[in-house]
Amino acid sequence: MRKFIVLVSLIGLICGCARTTPVTPLGRDLYTVSGLYSQDALTAANKYCDSLGKKILVRYTSGSIWGSVMFRCLSPQDPEYPRPAEPKH
């Protein structure tokens, strides 16, 4: 019975935790965030850039169950922000 209580407590603790880590700055306009799933990390990265009024530029992603995203938050006018591909005629 004691093992069952410990197991239930651990599951509750895990489920109650945030699905992503805090966004961590790595350098000028460069950040990283990890999440329970890589999509959660990407969503957190997008929200972070949106909160700054900037656009996300994903530099690197890894993992699927516990995923990480390295990204930049750039203004659309920034010369380093890529332009959309021109449609082919």
Steps between C-alpha positions, in 0.01 A plus 500: 500500500784738578651448153162579345474828692854599399425416136176700497678794665777494238249488215315796648824692539603433141158586357482818704831633372534737208531341161790727402811647658535877523640665187874543550705768320817371333622817332381792294144415392578128552299284741423142591201326654422133565169326545331172573440476125690689231172663389456642852849651482429649158171647623676657800768645270235652272315653794824645636587671172143624464524655847801699377317607184742299288495195272657162572789363298563139602869413494492143637256245637566168667310217660139397478386394848719755683578754233714812484489800271776753442355811342540868430243776541539747215314796364357431152713797381820342633731415207558158657128415496441286190260612233236255385592304191386655174228298326623318190324579174 
